Amino acid sequence: MRSLVTMVAAVGLLLGAAAPAGAHGRVSPDIVDTASGRGNVVSLTFDDGPNPPDTPALLDVLRRHRVKAVFCLWGDHVVAHPEVVRAIARAGHTLCNHSMHHDDLTALTPEQIAADLRATSAAIRRAVPHARIPFFRAPYGAWGASADVAASLGMRPLGWRYDIADWEPPGTDVLVQRLLDRLTPGAVVLAHDGGGDRSQTVAAVDRVIPVLKAQRWRFTLPRGC
Ligand SMILES: [Zn+2]
C-alpha cells in the first residue's frame, strides 16, 4: 500500500513538472469567456493588481458578500506586493497569470512569451508556494501566440464577455449601471483592481452584488478551472 502511495505521489510530481498549473495535463488553448453553471451566472474577474489599498478593500467586499472571483495578476505588482497576493489566495480566490510587465505580447515570439509567463508564475509562487494558477489573460486582450503558449504551460486562456471600462473611472454610479445593464447570463466580466485608483470599482462591486443576488444571480468561476 505504501509503495502504491509513493508511486502515485511520484507520478503526481512528474505530471506537476510537465503541467505546472493544470493538474490533469492537457489544457485547451480555446479562450474561455463563459461562467460555469446554468442560468443567471456571472464570473467576476479583476485585472492588473495586486494594488493596495484597492485590492485589500475589494477582498473585504467579496468576503462580506461571500463571492469568489478571479484575480489576473501583473507580475511586477506581484513582486512589489506579495503580501496582497497571499491575502487573495488565502481568501480562496482563483489566480490568473497576466504577464510580467503588461506588454503587448503580439510583438513577442512564442519563446519570449513562454519565458515571460514562466517568470510571472514563478513570481506568484514566490509569494504563494505551490499556488494553483489555472488561467492566463493576455494584456489588452492582444493574444498573439500567447493562448497556445499558456495552454502548453497548463493555463487556460481567460477572455471576457464584457469590460466595464473602469480604466478611466467614470464615477461609481456609472459603473453600477454598466454592471447591471450589460449583464447577460454566463458572462465573464472584466473589471480592474489595479493600474490606478480603483476605489470606484470597489464601491460599484459592493453595491451591485446584493442587487444581483436579490435577483437570484449566482457568482461562479469561469469554465475550465
Ligand atoms: Zn491588464
Boltz pocket constraint, residues with backbone or C-beta under 6 A from the ligand:
constraints:
  - pocket:
      binder: B
      contacts: [[A, 47], [A, 48], [A, 98], [A, 102], [A, 138], [A, 139], [A, 140]]
      max_distance: 6.0
